[in-house]
Amino acid sequence: MIRQQYSPSHPSPDGAQPDARPATGAAAPLCLVVPLAGAGERIDQALAALMPEHSRSRLQQWIRGGRVLVDGRVVRSADKVWGGELLEVTPGTDPKEAAALPEAIALQVVHEDEALIVLDKPAGLVVHPGSGNWQGTLLNALLHHHPAIEALPRAGIVHRLDKDTSGLMMVAKTLVAHTALVRALAARDVERIYQAIVVGRPPLTGEIEQPIGRHPVNRVRMAVVAGGRPALTRFRLLEPLAGAARVECRLATGRTHQIRVHMESIGHPVLGDPVYAPKAARLAPALATASAALGRQALHAVELAFAHPVSGEALRFQSALPTDIRAALDALQVAE
């Protein structure tokens, strides 16, 4: 199929002036003429042949959104063309493409040099773009903070924290640093220490070595499952509270939701966890009040230690517990 392109400001082959009506503030539409060889095809098929650089699903999305006009009319994907029609296409932004756009989101940078960034992530900030969170993520913020990071896998992000887990993270700024940090994590040479408020009172110390994988029924959850990926969490009790405890957790591995799943597996879920902790109605009043005030899991990455990926210098960073977790601790200490 031969692709012919015409500007809305110039006559089409038969001399008619196309009625281009891009949305206010939008770019002028791209105008294409359906060749006679395309007679009898569905509009989405004809458009796919004319615009092979775009996926069929994306073109169908544009058609459904009224971004494709045929001779000035809104159409459906299944409508037929017979050759000679003028297609006016106003491209839309694919959410996945927007995910790679820089955004001026403030970052709390703890350390930065030519090779890496260490930052203190607030609760509520998604690390990687994904379904329902294509913009406003840490990745978008990093692209604005250091545009060259776009050339690296995942914009230099070598490990992540859950949306509502706060605390320390490291990000590579060069490919050499990225490779070194990924290898250090795989070799368990990165020390990652968290503090959490958990329901109940666990033993003074413990080690949970249980495989973690996707829950067999509820796909939103992770779980301890046979055949899951090996996972090891070490914990110790720091402070007893009213119906709860403040604990320190050290990760030997970094599985999705690892601390949250492991602590729930031994009967001591992280307070406020919307996925793994009991509902407020099943908690003691003091715990229910503290959980509601938090509005998220009481989990914070307090310490991060590793060798600098270029110089080899031993680095260690610490982050104080944020205000919301401190407030929950104070409330439960008063209730003791």
Backbone torsions as a table, in degrees:
resi	resn	phi	psi	omega
1	MET	NA	130.8	-179.2
2	ILE	-86.2	132.2	-179.8
3	ARG	-94.2	125.0	176.1
4	GLN	-118.8	136.7	-176.7
5	GLN	-126.6	136.6	179.4
6	TYR	-133.8	147.2	176.4
7	SER	-84.1	143.1	177.2
8	PRO	-59.6	-20.7	-177.4
9	SER	-86.9	-0.7	179.8
10	HIS	-123.7	150.7	-177.6
11	PRO	-62.3	149.5	172.3
12	SER	-78.2	173.2	-172.9
13	PRO	-56.3	-30.9	-178.5
14	ASP	-88.6	5.1	176.8
15	GLY	92.8	-7.9	-179.7
16	ALA	-74.5	147.0	178.5
17	GLN	-92.2	115.9	-179.5
18	PRO	-63.2	145.1	-178.8
19	ASP	-94.0	76.3	-176.8
20	ALA	-76.6	127.4	-178.6
21	ARG	-133.7	66.0	177.8
22	PRO	-65.1	153.3	178.0
23	ALA	-61.1	152.7	179.2
24	THR	-53.2	126.2	177.8
25	GLY	83.5	-4.4	-177.8
26	ALA	-90.2	161.0	176.4
27	ALA	-69.1	155.1	177.2
28	ALA	-61.1	142.8	-177.5
29	PRO	-68.1	155.6	173.2
30	LEU	-85.0	128.7	-176.0
31	CYS	-110.4	127.0	-178.0
32	LEU	-128.8	149.6	177.8
33	VAL	-110.2	131.3	179.5
34	VAL	-75.3	120.1	177.9
35	PRO	-65.5	156.9	179.0
36	LEU	-61.3	-27.1	179.6
37	ALA	-64.7	-16.5	-179.8
38	GLY	-91.0	8.4	-176.9
39	ALA	-58.2	132.8	177.7
40	GLY	90.8	-5.9	-180.0
41	GLU	-81.9	154.9	169.8
42	ARG	-65.4	154.5	-179.1
43	ILE	-61.9	-41.4	-178.8
44	ASP	-65.9	-31.6	177.2
45	GLN	-69.3	-44.7	179.3
46	ALA	-63.0	-40.4	-179.4
47	LEU	-67.9	-37.2	178.9
48	ALA	-63.8	-35.9	177.9
49	ALA	-71.1	-34.0	-179.8
50	LEU	-79.7	-26.7	-177.1
51	MET	-129.5	64.3	-175.2
52	PRO	-66.3	-12.9	179.2
53	GLU	-73.0	-12.1	179.9
54	HIS	-111.5	146.8	179.4
55	SER	-71.1	156.1	178.4
56	ARG	-61.4	-40.4	-178.1
57	SER	-64.1	-37.3	178.6
58	ARG	-66.7	-42.3	179.7
59	LEU	-65.0	-39.3	177.6
60	GLN	-64.4	-36.0	177.0
61	GLN	-63.4	-41.6	178.3
62	TRP	-64.4	-39.8	179.4
63	ILE	-63.2	-46.1	179.5
64	ARG	-62.2	-32.6	-179.1
65	GLY	-84.2	6.4	178.9
66	GLY	74.4	18.6	-179.1
67	ARG	-88.3	-3.0	178.1
68	VAL	-122.0	118.8	176.6
69	LEU	-110.6	139.9	174.8
70	VAL	-113.3	114.0	-174.2
71	ASP	50.0	40.1	175.4
72	GLY	85.3	1.3	-176.7
73	ARG	-110.0	143.0	170.8
74	VAL	-72.9	138.0	-174.2
75	VAL	-132.9	177.6	174.2
76	ARG	-110.1	158.9	-178.4
77	SER	-58.3	-35.4	-174.3
78	ALA	-81.8	-9.2	178.7
79	ASP	-63.0	149.9	-175.9
80	LYS	-96.3	153.5	171.2
81	VAL	-117.8	157.0	-174.9
82	TRP	-127.1	9.1	178.9
83	GLY	96.3	133.9	178.8
84	GLY	93.0	-10.2	179.7
85	GLU	-68.7	149.9	175.7
86	LEU	-96.7	120.1	176.8
87	LEU	-99.9	126.4	175.8
88	GLU	-110.3	115.0	-174.2
89	VAL	-115.1	119.7	174.6
90	THR	-105.4	97.8	-175.7
91	PRO	-57.3	142.3	174.5
92	GLY	-104.8	165.3	179.0
93	THR	-85.7	122.0	174.9
94	ASP	-70.4	129.8	-179.9
95	PRO	-53.3	-36.6	-178.7
96	LYS	-69.0	-30.1	175.9
97	GLU	-73.5	-39.0	178.4
98	ALA	-63.6	-24.8	-179.8
99	ALA	-62.7	-22.7	-178.1
100	ALA	-96.7	14.6	-179.8
101	LEU	-92.9	140.6	177.2
102	PRO	-69.9	145.4	176.6
103	GLU	-136.4	140.3	-178.1
104	ALA	-79.1	76.4	179.2
105	ILE	-108.0	127.8	-176.7
106	ALA	-63.4	137.6	176.1
107	LEU	-119.2	140.8	174.8
108	GLN	-94.6	93.1	-176.5
109	VAL	-84.7	124.0	178.8
110	VAL	-90.1	-36.1	-179.6
111	HIS	-155.3	141.6	174.7
112	GLU	-149.5	135.9	171.9
113	ASP	-141.1	-165.6	-175.0
114	GLU	-69.1	-18.3	-174.3
115	ALA	-104.6	-28.0	-171.1
116	LEU	-155.8	166.6	174.5
117	ILE	-128.6	135.1	168.9
118	VAL	-113.4	126.8	-177.4
119	LEU	-131.3	160.8	178.7
120	ASP	-107.8	103.5	-174.7
121	LYS	-80.5	131.1	176.0
122	PRO	-78.6	157.4	172.5
123	ALA	-63.7	144.8	178.2
124	GLY	96.5	-11.4	-179.8
125	LEU	-94.4	118.1	177.0
126	VAL	-73.9	139.1	-177.6
127	VAL	-81.1	-55.2	-178.4
128	HIS	-109.3	139.4	174.2
129	PRO	-60.1	147.1	178.6
130	GLY	-168.3	-176.2	-177.6
131	SER	-51.6	122.7	179.9
132	GLY	85.8	-11.1	-179.4
133	ASN	-139.9	64.2	-176.9
134	TRP	-83.5	-21.6	177.7
135	GLN	-127.0	172.7	176.2
136	GLY	71.4	27.3	-177.5
137	THR	-103.7	171.0	175.8
138	LEU	-60.0	-39.2	178.9
139	LEU	-58.7	-45.2	177.6
140	ASN	-60.2	-40.5	179.8
141	ALA	-65.2	-40.3	-179.6
142	LEU	-65.9	-38.3	178.7
143	LEU	-63.8	-31.1	176.1
144	HIS	-77.4	-40.3	-177.2
145	HIS	-68.3	-39.9	-177.1
146	HIS	-145.1	84.7	-172.5
147	PRO	-53.6	-31.8	-177.6
148	ALA	-63.8	-15.9	-177.6
149	ILE	-68.8	-14.0	179.3
150	GLU	-59.3	-28.1	-177.4
151	ALA	-73.9	-12.1	-176.6
152	LEU	-92.7	153.8	174.6
153	PRO	-57.3	131.4	179.0
154	ARG	52.5	32.9	179.1
155	ALA	54.6	35.5	175.0
156	GLY	83.9	-2.4	-178.4
157	ILE	-75.5	117.9	-175.6
158	VAL	-104.1	-16.4	172.3
159	HIS	-152.6	167.8	-174.7
160	ARG	-138.5	164.5	170.7
161	LEU	-117.2	148.1	175.7
162	ASP	-60.3	158.2	-177.9
163	LYS	-48.8	-47.6	-174.4
164	ASP	-101.0	19.1	168.3
165	THR	-102.4	132.0	-177.8
166	SER	-104.2	167.5	171.8
167	GLY	123.1	-161.2	-167.0
168	LEU	-79.5	136.4	174.6
169	MET	-139.7	153.6	174.9
170	MET	-117.4	146.9	-178.1
171	VAL	-135.9	132.9	178.9
172	ALA	-82.2	147.4	176.9
173	LYS	-110.0	-11.9	178.3
174	THR	-132.9	161.4	-180.0
175	LEU	-66.2	-37.2	178.0
176	VAL	-61.6	-45.9	179.8
177	ALA	-65.7	-39.9	-180.0
178	HIS	-60.5	-48.1	179.9
179	THR	-60.4	-44.9	-178.1
180	ALA	-64.1	-42.0	-178.4
181	LEU	-70.6	-38.4	176.3
182	VAL	-62.4	-42.3	178.8
183	ARG	-66.3	-38.3	178.8
184	ALA	-63.8	-40.2	177.6
185	LEU	-64.8	-43.7	-179.8
186	ALA	-64.0	-33.9	-179.7
187	ALA	-84.9	2.0	-178.8
188	ARG	62.2	35.2	179.3
189	ASP	-97.2	6.2	177.5
190	VAL	-108.3	126.7	-179.3
191	GLU	-93.3	118.7	-179.7
192	ARG	-122.4	115.7	-175.9
193	ILE	-118.8	132.7	-179.1
194	TYR	-121.5	157.4	166.1
195	GLN	-121.3	144.1	-178.3
196	ALA	-144.0	154.9	166.4
197	ILE	-101.1	122.6	-179.4
198	VAL	-115.6	154.4	178.6
199	VAL	-75.4	136.3	-179.4
200	GLY	82.2	-171.5	-178.0
201	ARG	-126.0	103.4	-179.9
202	PRO	-73.9	172.4	175.0
203	PRO	-59.6	165.3	-179.7
204	LEU	-59.1	-40.2	176.8
205	THR	-143.1	159.2	178.1
206	GLY	-169.5	166.7	179.0
207	GLU	-138.1	125.1	179.9
208	ILE	-112.7	111.4	178.5
209	GLU	-120.4	89.4	-177.4
210	GLN	-137.0	137.7	-179.4
211	PRO	-69.3	144.5	-178.3
212	ILE	-120.5	135.0	177.0
213	GLY	-151.2	-178.4	179.4
214	ARG	-66.4	138.0	178.7
215	HIS	-59.9	134.7	-174.4
216	PRO	-66.4	-21.3	-178.0
217	VAL	-113.2	-53.4	-179.0
218	ASN	-93.1	102.7	-172.0
219	ARG	-74.1	-8.8	176.3
220	VAL	-77.8	-25.5	-175.4
221	ARG	-94.9	153.6	163.8
222	MET	-101.4	164.3	-177.5
223	ALA	-158.2	162.4	169.7
224	VAL	-74.8	113.7	-176.2
225	VAL	-137.2	142.9	173.5
226	ALA	-61.4	135.1	-178.4
227	GLY	86.1	-0.1	175.9
228	GLY	-73.5	179.2	180.0
229	ARG	-80.1	140.1	-179.6
230	PRO	-56.6	138.2	-178.6
231	ALA	-146.9	138.8	-178.0
232	LEU	-137.1	123.4	177.0
233	THR	-125.9	130.6	174.1
234	ARG	-109.3	138.4	-178.5
235	PHE	-136.5	159.6	172.0
236	ARG	-147.1	147.2	-179.1
237	LEU	-78.6	128.0	179.6
238	LEU	-100.6	-35.4	-173.5
239	GLU	-160.3	121.7	174.0
240	PRO	-74.0	144.0	-179.5
241	LEU	-131.3	179.8	178.4
242	ALA	-73.1	102.7	179.6
243	GLY	72.4	11.2	-176.1
244	ALA	-154.2	-174.6	178.5
245	ALA	-157.4	147.9	170.4
246	ARG	-92.8	126.4	-177.0
247	VAL	-126.3	157.8	171.7
248	GLU	-107.3	133.1	178.8
249	CYS	-122.4	132.4	177.6
250	ARG	-115.2	125.9	-179.1
251	LEU	-89.2	126.9	169.7
252	ALA	-94.7	-25.0	176.1
253	THR	-127.7	175.1	-177.1
254	GLY	-134.6	65.8	-179.9
255	ARG	-84.6	157.9	178.1
256	THR	-57.5	127.4	179.0
257	HIS	59.9	26.0	-169.1
258	GLN	-54.7	-55.1	-178.0
259	ILE	-62.3	-42.7	-178.6
260	ARG	-61.4	-43.0	179.8
261	VAL	-71.7	-45.6	-177.6
262	HIS	-64.1	-43.8	-179.3
263	MET	-68.4	-36.1	175.8
264	GLU	-65.7	-33.6	-177.1
265	SER	-67.4	-21.9	178.3
266	ILE	-104.4	13.4	175.1
267	GLY	86.6	15.5	-178.8
268	HIS	-133.3	69.5	-178.5
269	PRO	-65.6	157.7	178.2
270	VAL	-70.3	129.3	-179.1
271	LEU	-58.5	135.6	177.7
272	GLY	83.2	-2.8	-178.6
273	ASP	-66.6	118.3	-176.3
274	PRO	-72.1	-14.7	-176.9
275	VAL	-104.1	-41.5	-169.8
276	TYR	-111.0	-13.9	-178.1
277	ALA	-92.3	155.3	177.1
278	PRO	-62.1	154.1	175.0
279	LYS	-66.1	157.3	-176.0
280	ALA	-54.8	-35.9	-177.1
281	ALA	-63.7	-19.9	-178.4
282	ARG	-98.1	3.0	-179.4
283	LEU	-103.0	157.6	172.5
284	ALA	-62.3	152.4	-175.6
285	PRO	-52.4	-44.6	-178.6
286	ALA	-62.4	-41.0	179.4
287	LEU	-68.8	-41.1	179.7
288	ALA	-61.2	-41.4	179.3
289	THR	-65.8	-44.6	179.4
290	ALA	-64.1	-40.3	179.8
291	SER	-64.2	-44.0	179.9
292	ALA	-64.2	-38.5	179.6
293	ALA	-66.2	-35.9	178.8
294	LEU	-66.4	-52.8	-177.2
295	GLY	71.6	13.6	179.0
296	ARG	-166.3	171.7	178.5
297	GLN	-69.7	139.1	-178.8
298	ALA	-82.8	74.4	-175.4
299	LEU	-139.1	126.6	-174.8
300	HIS	-140.6	132.0	176.9
301	ALA	-81.2	102.0	-170.5
302	VAL	-90.4	-21.6	-174.6
303	GLU	-147.7	142.0	-179.7
304	LEU	-142.0	124.6	-178.3
305	ALA	-136.7	137.7	-178.6
306	PHE	-166.8	167.2	175.3
307	ALA	-84.9	135.9	178.4
308	HIS	-56.9	131.6	-173.4
309	PRO	-65.9	-14.4	179.4
310	VAL	-111.2	-53.8	-175.1
311	SER	-84.0	-22.1	-176.1
312	GLY	81.9	-0.4	180.0
313	GLU	-61.5	137.7	177.4
314	ALA	-72.8	123.1	-179.3
315	LEU	-116.4	141.3	176.0
316	ARG	-143.5	131.1	-178.3
317	PHE	-128.7	147.9	-179.2
318	GLN	-131.5	150.5	179.2
319	SER	-134.6	129.7	178.8
320	ALA	-70.2	153.2	176.6
321	LEU	-60.5	136.6	-179.3
322	PRO	-70.7	166.9	-173.6
323	THR	-56.9	-41.8	-175.7
324	ASP	-67.1	-38.6	178.1
325	ILE	-71.3	-38.5	177.0
326	ARG	-61.0	-40.7	179.9
327	ALA	-64.6	-39.6	177.7
328	ALA	-65.3	-41.1	176.5
329	LEU	-60.5	-45.8	-179.5
330	ASP	-60.6	-42.1	-179.0
331	ALA	-64.0	-41.0	-178.2
332	LEU	-77.3	-27.4	175.1
333	GLN	-69.9	-41.6	179.7
334	VAL	-63.7	-36.1	-177.3
335	ALA	-78.1	-9.7	-176.2
336	GLU	-59.4	NA	NA
